[in-house]
Amino acid sequence: MFDLDATVLSKVQKLCDKFTEFTGRTKYFLEKWVVISATAIIDFPLLHEPAIVGAVLLTANSIALVFFIEGRERAFLQDPGAIPLTTLRDPQFRCVLAASYIFVGVDALFLVPKETGHYFFVGTLFMALAVYIGGCLPKPPTKSKFRQWYEQGLTWLNEKLKPAPELIPIPSR
């Protein structure tokens, strides 16, 4: 089980590093949007059923989780050299939490009506992904590849569109 956990964590770590390199944002940004996406996926079918209270509670829980992630991000940005202390770095806790999300999703596939069960399953997979993103070590934010390409393109375009120098005739004597 821990070999599988280490493999998944290394793949997600590479994903987070590529995300930071490509966008210039930290893994905390990715983690927040995965949590928000999971909440939206799970809440969507609940809004059409009598379980609206569950949707409201899940949304409130996710909002609190996003604020917690933002607090961790602020602490990291103040001291980027410090390794973040989080329970998600513990492989046993991470395995249990991710497995519980996946088991809830698999149960939802069989116990909940078909369309709703699929939403629950995908949403719980997103939450399991958020658990692994939370266990990754963050890289400090950098200038993104998009920004570098944009600036290089502007420099190239300015060079190409620069007006030709005017020739000023020299008066003869």
C-alpha positions in Angstrom: 0.0 0.0 0.0 2.8 2.4 0.9 4.6 1.6 -2.4 1.5 2.6 -4.3 1.2 5.8 -2.1 4.8 6.7 -2.8 4.3 6.2 -6.6 1.2 8.3 -6.7 2.8 11.0 -4.6 5.8 11.1 -6.8 3.6 11.5 -9.9 1.5 14.2 -8.3 4.7 16.0 -7.1 5.9 16.0 -10.7 2.5 17.4 -11.8 2.7 20.2 -9.1 6.3 21.1 -10.1 5.3 21.3 -13.8 2.2 23.4 -12.9 4.4 25.8 -10.9 7.0 26.0 -13.7 4.4 26.4 -16.4 2.0 28.9 -14.7 4.2 30.5 -12.1 1.7 29.6 -9.3 2.3 27.5 -6.3 0.8 24.0 -5.7 -1.6 25.7 -3.2 -3.4 27.4 -6.1 -3.9 24.0 -7.8 -5.0 22.4 -4.5 -7.6 25.1 -4.0 -9.1 24.7 -7.5 -9.2 20.9 -7.2 -11.2 21.3 -3.9 -13.5 23.9 -5.5 -14.0 21.6 -8.6 -14.7 18.6 -6.4 -17.3 20.6 -4.4 -19.0 21.8 -7.6 -19.1 18.3 -9.1 -20.6 16.8 -5.9 -23.0 19.7 -5.3 -24.4 19.8 -8.8 -26.7 16.8 -8.4 -27.6 17.7 -4.8 -29.1 21.0 -5.8 -31.9 19.2 -7.7 -32.8 16.9 -4.9 -34.1 17.2 -1.3 -30.5 16.8 -0.1 -29.9 20.6 -0.4 -28.8 20.7 3.2 -26.0 18.3 2.3 -24.9 20.6 -0.5 -24.9 23.6 1.8 -22.8 21.8 4.4 -20.4 20.4 1.8 -20.0 23.9 0.4 -19.4 25.4 3.8 -16.8 22.7 4.6 -15.0 23.4 1.3 -14.9 27.1 1.8 -13.3 26.5 5.2 -10.8 24.1 3.6 -9.9 26.7 0.9 -9.3 29.3 3.6 -7.1 26.8 5.4 -5.1 26.2 2.2 -4.7 29.9 1.7 -3.3 30.2 5.2 -0.8 27.5 4.5 0.1 29.3 1.2 0.6 32.7 3.0 2.9 31.0 5.6 4.9 29.4 2.8 5.3 32.6 0.9 6.5 34.4 4.0 9.2 31.7 4.5 9.7 29.7 1.3 12.6 27.7 2.8 10.6 26.1 5.6 9.2 22.7 4.9 5.4 22.9 5.5 4.3 20.7 8.4 1.1 19.1 7.5 -0.5 15.8 8.4 -0.8 15.1 4.7 3.0 14.5 4.6 2.4 11.4 6.8 1.9 8.5 4.4 -0.4 6.5 6.7 -2.8 9.4 7.2 -2.7 10.2 3.5 -3.4 6.6 2.5 -6.4 6.3 4.9 -7.9 9.7 3.9 -7.5 9.1 0.1 -8.8 5.5 0.4 -11.8 6.7 2.4 -12.7 9.3 -0.3 -12.3 6.6 -3.0 -14.4 4.1 -1.1 -17.2 6.7 -0.6 -17.1 7.3 -4.3 -17.3 3.6 -5.2 -20.2 3.2 -2.7 -21.9 6.1 -4.3 -21.7 4.4 -7.7 -23.7 1.5 -6.4 -26.0 3.0 -3.7 -27.0 6.4 -5.2 -29.1 6.9 -8.4 -27.0 6.5 -11.5 -26.3 10.1 -12.5 -25.8 11.3 -9.0 -23.5 8.4 -8.2 -21.2 9.3 -11.1 -20.9 12.9 -9.9 -20.1 11.7 -6.4 -17.5 9.2 -7.8 -15.7 11.9 -9.9 -15.9 14.4 -7.0 -14.4 12.0 -4.5 -11.6 11.2 -6.9 -10.9 15.0 -7.1 -10.8 15.1 -3.3 -8.4 12.2 -3.2 -6.2 14.1 -5.7 -6.4 17.2 -3.4 -5.1 15.0 -0.6 -2.1 14.0 -2.6 -1.5 17.6 -3.8 -1.6 18.6 -0.1 1.1 16.1 0.6 3.5 17.5 -2.0 6.3 19.9 -1.3 5.7 23.3 -2.8 8.1 25.1 -5.1 8.4 28.9 -4.7 6.5 30.8 -7.3 8.5 31.8 -10.4 8.0 33.6 -13.6 5.7 31.4 -15.7 6.6 29.9 -19.0 3.6 31.7 -20.4 5.0 35.0 -19.1 8.4 34.3 -20.6 7.0 33.4 -24.0 4.8 36.5 -23.9 7.8 38.8 -23.1 10.0 37.1 -25.7 7.2 37.5 -28.3 6.8 41.2 -27.5 10.5 41.8 -27.7 10.7 40.0 -31.1 7.6 41.8 -32.3 8.9 45.2 -31.3 12.2 44.5 -33.1 10.3 43.5 -36.3 7.9 46.5 -36.1 10.5 49.1 -35.2 10.4 51.8 -37.8 13.3 52.0 -40.2 15.8 54.8 -39.3 15.2 58.0 -41.3 18.0 59.0 -43.7 18.8 62.6 -43.3 20.6 64.1 -46.2 23.9 65.7 -45.4 24.2 69.1 -47.1 27.1 69.4 -49.4 29.4 72.5 -49.1 
